[in-house]
Amino acid sequence: MVLRRLLRKRWVLGVVFALSLIYFLTSTLKQEERTFGDRTLLELRDSDHHIRWKVRFNLGNSSRPAAQCRNSIQGKALLTDELGYVCERKDLLVNGCCNVNAPNSQQYICKSCLANGCCSIYEYCVSCCLQPDKRALLERFLNQAAKGFKNLFTAVEDHFELCLAKCRTSSQSVQHENTYRNSQAKYCYGESPPELLPV
């Protein structure tokens, strides 16, 4: 009963309202500071972020166990290592590198790739993208990419990772979100999307 009478008084309601307003404003400002801090951290990382364009070693078919290669991993039949070699899965060495002495291993191969940088086979796209002369093209892409797209590439540390990410199918490769623009050349490292083929 006493509590009811107290809550009916205007000054008590005013104090409750003021405290609620203060709580709301402080929590909103704290959230804004966190968001601004995250944005600032992302911008700082973006401006300081540099791609390593050369791989750590250039041993080709290294028999040294210390020389480890990363590779494209997911291919059923083919793989691309970070030196740009494409090989059959059976020709992959224990250290992750392609065996360059295998008859089918080739470096910087652009088989199945069109002039616009779109390829029908993912591993050939990555290998072709790793060619040293593609660096200017990739730098142009990184400099001209939309802000949201650029944020996607902040995790990329070097040329190999950039080519792995760039060659994956993207929204540029599809039309109406459900069909490929060119189902024969859907893996692209180039600046322009695949040509739109009539269905």
Disulfide bonds with the S-S distance in Angstrom:
Cys69-Cys97 1.93
Cys87-Cys98 2.22
Cys110-Cys128 1.91
Cys113-Cys119 1.97
Cys118-Cys188 2.06
Cys125-Cys167 2.07
Cys129-Cys163 2.11
